[in-house]
């Protein structure tokens, strides 16, 4: 009888751990906000800047940049989760020029920003 009780507790604990791992996995993916950038220009994008108020700008880490013709996925840092979905956005190109600042709803699913 004691063996069955122990086996039952172990099975219940295993089931709970499996459920917890699925919940943690789901929570992680549901909190990762992302969008895509398509560079349809002749110049490499060297910086991607965002601002909630259009005055103070933050920067995405885009490594070596986004080459002409390429599309890259950007993921928001979790520290921005409390900010508004509506953010100002602009790019800086390898020729030193900035794109015009434009406001987007970054909570929109499947958002692709395209530079021409």
Secondary structure by P-SEA (a helix, b strand, c coil): caaaaaaaaaaaaaaaaaaaaaaaaaaaaaacccccccccccccccbbbbbccccbbbbccccccccccbbbbbbccccccccccbbbbbccccccccccbbbbcccccbbbbbcc
